[in-house]
Amino acid sequence: MNFIKSIIPIREDFSLGSLLSFEKNPMNIFLAVLIAGLFAIFAAGLYLFFTESHSAYNVHRQHPWGLLIAMYVFFVVSSTGLCIISSFGHVFGIKEFEVISKRAILGAIVTILSGFAVIVFEVGHPITMVIYNILTPNFTSAIWWMGTLYGAYLVAIILEFIFLLRDDHKWSKIFGAAGLVVGIAAHSNLGAVFGFLVARPISNGVFFPIYFILSAMITGAYILFILYGHRYKFDFSQAPDVKLMLERLAKVLTVLLAILLFFEIWRFLTSLYGGVPERANTSIHILQSPSFIIGEVILGMLIPLLTIVFTKGKNLAAISYASVIGMVGIFTMRYNLAHDTQVFPMQTLKLNEYQLPPSFVAYFPSFAEIAIGLGGFAICFSLYYLANKLFDLGR
């Protein structure tokens, strides 16, 4: 233990008993019960996976990417967003954001580990994947680059976090800059996994690599408002430095949401223009979907944006609550991303001569998929709670 403490500073008051010690208010008790319930559901999902393998999932030949892909994207997007925003302080030297460095980078580590924990049950042979990722690299594969870059990104942010705990600002800045560069490369490459799909016109193009970075920053901002809202019980008067940081972050979030809305408008205008087969059909289908209108647009963008605008970015409690709603919308975005990419069925060229007109592909996650996806949240919450007890995260 002393050797570990010499490398990674651990709180002096930490003990196994302290893990069960927390303020017994209604919110904390609810979260404790929720996490226990999520782990129970997770265990049921794992049982189905290990007894039935991928047969426990509702994915199929026409819809091979399901909920677990969406959950993976959700977590790694959150990680990249937290990494980018944390870099405002100790990498770019914006003083107001230095207060969040440790907590934001911890969030980045926790969320990407949660994403890996979920995707491991989708890959099928994760150990073989890692071995052959090293032995037989495919430099033309976006998915190979995704795995490699995210591995390097995780190493960089872990080292950044260690040096932040040691108050070694020289090395934390170096690894922070490295994590930022590799994280942006990895995340834009994740967008390219969708953008390179030539057979899926609705995704193919330059939109997703840029969109992923933009939406990642929005997600990171939402998470920070939620974390600090819970930490200070939505009363920020006791922490003026945190209050100032969140007010600055609200301004940044306003700009990001406005840009995202602008991007989405032009995305659909260009998709609809000219009536290009598959692209236009799928766009109309998406625009008629309640999950897009209510989930992505209203919950994910408009409610948080209007909350900031109408409160002039000063009512941080309201923005924190709106961020919870925003995260529901962000999750819907990730689910829609995976589903909408595959919603138009693959068809042969001559539709009328050889087959019936296509109908949109139906998919709904199985219990096993939902259970393992919820397990990702249980792992995320538990890792953050453990780290909060183990390390001095400052503000």
C-alpha positions in Angstrom: 0.0 0.0 0.0 2.9 2.4 0.8 4.4 1.7 -2.6 1.1 2.5 -4.3 0.8 5.7 -2.2 4.3 6.8 -3.3 3.1 6.7 -6.9 -0.6 7.6 -6.6 -1.5 9.9 -3.7 -4.4 8.3 -1.8 -6.5 10.0 0.9 -5.2 9.5 4.4 -8.7 8.8 5.7 -9.4 6.1 3.2 -10.4 2.7 4.4 -12.6 -0.1 3.3 -15.1 1.0 6.0 -15.2 4.5 4.5 -16.6 3.1 1.3 -19.9 2.5 3.1 -19.9 5.9 4.8 -21.9 8.5 3.0 -24.4 11.2 3.8 -27.7 9.4 4.2 -29.9 12.0 2.5 -32.8 10.9 0.2 -30.8 11.5 -3.1 -27.8 9.4 -1.9 -30.0 6.6 -0.6 -31.9 6.6 -3.9 -28.6 6.4 -5.9 -27.3 3.6 -3.7 -30.4 1.5 -4.2 -30.4 2.4 -7.9 -26.8 1.2 -8.4 -27.5 -2.1 -6.5 -30.5 -2.6 -8.7 -28.6 -1.9 -11.9 -25.9 -4.5 -10.9 -28.6 -7.1 -10.3 -30.0 -6.5 -13.7 -26.5 -6.5 -15.2 -25.9 -9.9 -13.6 -29.1 -11.3 -15.3 -27.9 -9.9 -18.6 -24.5 -11.5 -18.2 -26.1 -14.8 -17.4 -28.1 -14.7 -20.6 -25.0 -13.7 -22.6 -22.8 -16.5 -21.2 -25.5 -19.1 -21.7 -26.9 -18.0 -25.1 -24.0 -15.8 -26.5 -25.1 -13.4 -29.2 -28.4 -15.3 -29.6 -29.5 -13.4 -26.5 -29.4 -10.1 -28.6 -32.0 -8.9 -31.0 -29.5 -7.8 -33.6 -29.7 -9.6 -37.0 -28.2 -9.6 -40.4 -29.9 -6.4 -41.6 -29.4 -4.7 -38.2 -26.0 -5.9 -36.8 -25.3 -2.8 -34.7 -27.6 -2.7 -31.6 -27.9 -1.1 -28.2 -24.5 -2.0 -27.0 -22.8 -0.2 -29.9 -24.9 2.9 -29.0 -23.9 2.5 -25.3 -20.2 2.3 -26.2 -20.5 5.5 -28.3 -22.4 7.2 -25.5 -19.6 6.5 -22.9 -16.6 7.3 -25.1 -18.3 10.5 -26.4 -18.7 11.5 -22.7 -15.1 10.6 -22.0 -13.7 12.7 -24.9 -15.9 15.7 -24.0 -14.7 15.7 -20.3 -11.1 15.4 -21.5 -11.5 18.4 -23.9 -13.2 20.6 -21.3 -10.7 19.7 -18.6 -7.9 20.8 -20.9 -9.2 24.3 -20.8 -7.6 24.7 -17.4 -4.3 22.9 -17.0 -3.4 22.6 -20.7 -4.6 26.0 -22.1 -4.2 27.9 -18.9 -7.7 29.3 -18.6 -7.7 30.0 -14.8 -11.4 29.6 -14.2 -11.4 26.0 -15.5 -8.4 24.8 -13.4 -10.7 23.9 -10.6 -12.3 21.0 -12.5 -9.1 19.4 -13.8 -9.0 16.4 -11.5 -12.7 15.6 -11.4 -13.2 16.0 -15.2 -10.2 13.8 -16.0 -11.4 11.2 -13.5 -14.8 11.3 -15.3 -13.1 10.8 -18.6 -11.3 7.7 -17.3 -14.4 6.3 -15.6 -16.6 6.7 -18.7 -14.2 5.2 -21.2 -13.7 2.2 -18.9 -17.5 1.8 -18.7 -17.7 2.0 -22.5 -15.0 -0.8 -22.8 -16.9 -2.9 -20.2 -20.0 -2.7 -22.4 -18.4 -3.3 -25.8 -16.5 -6.3 -24.5 -19.8 -8.2 -24.6 -20.5 -7.2 -28.2 -17.1 -7.9 -29.7 -17.3 -11.7 -29.1 -13.6 -12.4 -28.7 -12.1 -9.4 -27.0 -8.8 -11.1 -26.0 -8.3 -12.3 -29.5 -9.1 -8.9 -30.8 -6.4 -7.3 -28.7 -3.8 -9.9 -29.7 -4.4 -9.6 -33.4 -4.8 -5.8 -33.2 -1.1 -5.8 -32.3 0.1 -8.8 -34.4 -1.8 -8.0 -37.7 -2.6 -4.3 -37.8 -4.9 -3.1 -40.6 -3.9 0.5 -41.3 -6.8 0.9 -43.7 -9.4 0.0 -41.1 -11.1 2.8 -39.2 -12.1 0.3 -36.5 -8.4 -0.8 -36.0 -7.5 2.9 -35.6 -10.3 3.3 -33.2 -9.1 0.6 -30.9 -5.5 1.6 -31.1 -6.1 5.3 -30.5 -8.5 4.8 -27.7 -6.0 2.5 -26.0 -3.3 5.2 -26.3 -5.8 7.8 -25.1 -6.7 5.8 -22.0 -3.0 5.5 -21.0 -2.4 9.2 -21.6 -5.4 10.4 -19.4 -4.5 7.9 -16.6 -1.0 9.3 -16.5 -2.4 12.8 -16.6 -4.7 12.1 -13.7 -1.8 10.6 -11.6 0.4 13.7 -12.2 -2.6 16.0 -11.3 -2.9 14.1 -8.0 0.8 14.6 -7.4 0.5 18.3 -8.3 3.1 17.9 -10.9 1.9 20.5 -13.4 4.7 20.1 -15.9 4.0 16.4 -16.6 0.2 16.7 -16.2 0.2 19.4 -18.9 2.3 17.2 -21.2 0.1 14.1 -20.8 -3.0 16.4 -20.8 -1.9 17.7 -24.2 -1.1 14.2 -25.4 -4.5 12.9 -24.2 -6.3 15.8 -25.9 -4.6 15.3 -29.3 -5.0 11.5 -29.2 -8.6 11.8 -27.8 -9.7 14.1 -30.6 -8.0 11.9 -33.2 -9.7 8.8 -31.7 -13.1 10.4 -31.5 -13.1 11.9 -34.9 -12.0 8.5 -36.1 -15.0 7.0 -34.3 -17.1 9.4 -36.4 -15.3 8.2 -39.5 -16.4 4.6 -38.7 -19.9 5.9 -39.6 -18.7 8.4 -42.2 -16.8 5.8 -44.2 -20.0 3.6 -44.7 -20.3 4.0 -48.5 -23.2 1.5 -48.5 -25.1 3.7 -46.1 -25.7 7.1 -47.8 -27.3 8.6 -44.7 -24.0 8.3 -42.8 -21.4 8.6 -45.5 -19.5 11.8 -45.6 -17.6 14.3 -43.5 -20.4 15.2 -41.1 -19.9 12.6 -38.4 -16.2 13.1 -37.6 -16.9 16.8 -36.9 -20.3 16.2 -35.2 -18.7 13.7 -32.8 -16.3 16.3 -31.5 -18.9 18.9 -31.1 -21.4 16.7 -29.4 -18.7 15.3 -27.1 -18.0 18.8 -25.8 -21.7 19.3 -25.2 -21.9 16.0 -23.3 -18.9 16.8 -21.2 -20.5 20.2 -20.2 -23.8 18.5 -19.3 -21.9 15.9 -17.1 -20.0 18.6 -15.3 -23.1 20.5 -14.5 -24.7 17.3 -13.1 -21.6 16.4 -11.1 -21.2 19.8 -9.5 -24.9 20.2 -9.1 -25.1 17.0 -7.0 -21.8 17.8 -5.2 -23.0 21.2 -4.0 -26.7 20.3 -3.7 -27.4 22.9 -6.4 -26.3 25.7 -4.1 -23.1 27.1 -5.5 -22.8 30.1 -3.2 -20.5 28.0 -1.0 -18.0 27.6 -3.8 -17.5 30.9 -5.7 -14.7 29.5 -7.9 -16.9 26.6 -9.0 -19.8 29.1 -9.6 -17.6 31.3 -11.8 -16.4 28.3 -13.8 -19.9 27.0 -14.4 -21.1 30.4 -15.5 -18.2 30.5 -18.0 -19.1 26.9 -19.1 -22.7 27.9 -19.6 -21.6 30.5 -22.1 -19.5 27.9 -23.9 -22.4 25.5 -23.9 -24.7 28.1 -25.4 -22.4 28.5 -28.4 -21.9 24.7 -28.8 -25.6 24.0 -28.8 -26.3 26.8 -31.3 -23.6 25.4 -33.6 -25.0 21.8 -33.2 -28.5 23.0 -34.2 -27.0 24.8 -37.2 -25.2 21.6 -38.2 -28.3 19.5 -37.8 -30.4 21.8 -40.0 -27.9 21.7 -42.8 -27.4 18.0 -42.4 -31.0 17.4 -43.2 -31.3 20.0 -45.8 -28.5 18.5 -47.8 -29.8 15.0 -47.2 -33.3 15.9 -48.5 -32.2 18.1 -51.4 -32.4 16.3 -54.7 -34.3 13.3 -53.4 -31.2 11.0 -53.5 -32.4 7.4 -53.0 -31.9 6.0 -49.5 -30.4 9.3 -48.1 -33.7 11.3 -48.7 -35.9 8.4 -47.7 -34.1 7.8 -44.5 -34.0 11.5 -43.6 -37.7 11.8 -44.0 -38.1 8.7 -41.8 -35.9 10.2 -39.1 -37.6 13.5 -39.2 -41.0 11.8 -38.6 -39.6 9.9 -35.6 -40.6 11.0 -32.1 -37.2 9.8 -30.8 -35.5 12.4 -33.0 -37.9 15.3 -32.5 -38.5 14.8 -28.8 -35.3 13.0 -27.8 -32.6 14.6 -29.8 -34.0 18.1 -30.6 -36.2 19.0 -27.7 -34.5 17.1 -24.8 -31.0 17.1 -26.1 -30.7 20.6 -27.4 -33.6 23.0 -27.1 -34.4 22.6 -23.4 -30.8 23.1 -22.2 -30.3 26.0 -24.7 -33.5 27.8 -23.8 -32.8 27.3 -20.0 -29.4 29.0 -20.4 -30.8 31.8 -22.6 -33.8 32.6 -20.4 -31.7 32.5 -17.2 -28.8 34.4 -18.9 -26.6 31.6 -17.7 -26.9 32.6 -14.1 -29.3 30.1 -12.6 -26.9 27.3 -12.3 -29.3 25.0 -10.5 -31.8 25.2 -13.4 -29.0 24.6 -15.9 -27.9 21.5 -13.9 -31.4 20.1 -14.0 -31.7 20.9 -17.7 -28.4 19.1 -18.2 -30.0 15.9 -16.7 -32.7 16.3 -19.4 -29.9 17.0 -21.9 -28.2 13.7 -21.1 -31.4 11.8 -21.8 -31.4 13.5 -25.2 -27.7 12.7 -25.7 -28.3 9.0 -25.1 -31.2 9.2 -27.6 -28.8 10.7 -30.1 -26.4 7.8 -29.7 -29.1 5.2 -30.0 -30.6 6.9 -33.0 -27.1 7.1 -34.5 -26.7 3.3 -34.5 -30.3 2.6 -35.4 -30.9 5.2 -38.1 -27.7 4.2 -39.9 -29.2 0.8 -40.6 -32.9 1.6 -40.8 -33.0 1.5 -44.6 -32.6 -2.2 -45.8 -29.8 -3.2 -48.1 -31.3 -4.0 -51.5 -30.2 -5.1 -54.9 -30.1 -2.4 -57.6 -33.3 -3.3 -59.6 -36.0 -3.0 -56.9 -39.2 -3.3 -59.0 -38.2 -6.3 -61.2 -36.8 -8.6 -58.6 -38.3 -7.8 -55.2 -40.9 -5.9 -53.3 -40.3 -2.3 -52.4 -38.2 -2.2 -49.2 -39.7 -1.4 -45.8 -37.7 0.1 -43.0 -35.8 -2.4 -40.7 -37.3 -2.9 -37.3 -35.2 -3.4 -34.2 -35.8 -3.2 -30.5 -33.1 -4.3 -27.9 -33.5 -7.6 -26.1 -33.6 -7.8 -22.3 -29.9 -9.0 -22.3 -28.9 -5.9 -24.3 -30.8 -3.6 -22.0 -29.4 -5.3 -18.9 -25.8 -5.1 -20.1 -26.3 -1.5 -21.2 -27.6 -0.6 -17.7 -24.7 -2.4 -16.3 -22.5 0.2 -17.9 -24.2 2.9 -15.9 -23.7 0.8 -12.7 -20.0 0.4 -13.4 -19.6 4.1 -14.2 -21.4 5.3 -11.0 -19.5 2.8 -8.9 -16.1 3.6 -10.3 -16.7 7.3 -9.8 -17.9 6.8 -6.2 -14.8 4.6 -5.4 -12.4 7.1 -6.9 -14.1 10.0 -5.0 -13.4 8.1 -1.8 -9.9 7.1 -2.8 -8.5 10.3 -4.1 -8.4 14.0 -3.2 -10.2 15.5 -6.1 -10.3 19.0 -4.7 -13.4 21.0 -5.7 
